[in-house]
Amino acid sequence: MRMLKVEFYEKVKVGQNASFAEYAGRVGVVGGISDGADGVTYYAVKFEDDDVVMFPGDQLESLGDKASPDEMFPGGSVKVTVDEKGHAEIVEDNPPQRP
């Protein structure tokens, strides 16, 4: 596979040369992009089971399609209170509802 440049929310397929062999062939969505100190661009790929794994671009293949932000972050909310000392406490947790 050639080195690629993809955008946020782009759907990608993990190549057979993947650093993490258990993800080879799986399809995910790019949720993060980072340029490494080694000059390689790394992509955080989120999979349907919510695993997120970093791969260099030469281990990914663009599928030429984008997911909507709602597919990546399906909603939900957290309500937090912060006291005068700056300590936070979750007072309400409404996780996203999955079909």
C-alpha positions in Angstrom: 0.0 0.0 0.0 1.1 3.5 -0.7 1.3 6.3 1.9 -1.9 8.2 1.9 -3.3 11.4 3.2 -6.9 11.2 4.5 -9.2 13.5 6.3 -11.2 13.3 9.5 -14.2 11.0 9.3 -12.9 9.2 6.2 -13.5 5.5 6.1 -10.4 3.4 5.8 -9.6 -0.3 5.6 -6.6 -1.7 7.5 -4.1 -3.4 5.3 -2.7 -6.9 5.7 0.6 -5.3 6.7 -0.9 -3.8 9.9 1.2 -3.4 13.0 -1.7 -4.9 14.9 -2.5 -8.0 12.9 -5.9 -8.5 14.6 -7.1 -5.4 12.8 -6.0 -6.4 9.3 -9.0 -6.2 6.9 -11.2 -4.3 9.3 -12.9 -1.0 8.3 -12.9 2.0 10.6 -13.2 5.8 10.6 -10.4 8.3 11.0 -10.9 10.3 14.2 -7.4 11.7 14.7 -4.4 12.7 12.7 -0.9 13.2 14.0 2.5 13.9 12.4 5.1 11.8 14.2 8.6 12.9 15.1 9.7 10.2 12.6 8.1 12.2 9.7 5.3 9.7 9.4 1.6 10.7 9.6 -0.4 8.5 12.0 -4.2 8.1 12.0 -6.4 7.2 14.9 -8.9 4.8 13.5 -12.1 4.1 15.5 -13.8 0.8 14.9 -17.5 -0.2 15.3 -16.7 -1.8 18.7 -15.3 1.6 19.9 -11.6 0.4 19.8 -9.3 3.2 18.7 -5.9 2.3 17.2 -3.1 4.4 15.7 -1.8 3.3 12.3 0.8 4.9 9.9 -0.8 5.9 6.6 1.0 3.1 4.7 -1.1 0.5 6.6 -4.4 2.0 5.6 -6.5 2.2 2.4 -9.0 4.9 1.9 -12.5 3.7 0.9 -13.3 7.1 -0.6 -16.3 7.6 1.7 -16.8 9.6 4.8 -18.8 8.9 7.9 -20.9 11.6 9.5 -19.7 13.1 12.8 -22.8 11.5 14.3 -21.5 8.1 13.4 -18.2 8.8 15.2 -19.8 10.6 18.2 -23.3 9.3 18.5 -24.4 11.8 21.2 -24.8 11.4 24.9 -23.8 13.9 27.6 -22.3 14.3 31.0 -23.2 16.9 33.5 -20.4 18.0 35.9 -20.2 20.2 38.9 -17.0 21.9 40.0 -16.5 23.0 43.6 -14.6 26.1 44.7 -11.3 24.1 44.8 -11.6 23.0 41.2 -12.6 19.4 41.9 -15.1 18.0 39.4 -17.8 15.4 40.0 -20.1 13.8 37.5 -23.6 14.3 38.6 -25.4 13.0 35.5 -24.2 10.5 32.8 -26.3 10.0 29.7 -24.4 7.7 27.4 -25.2 7.6 23.7 -28.0 5.3 22.7 -26.9 2.7 20.2 -29.4 0.9 17.9 
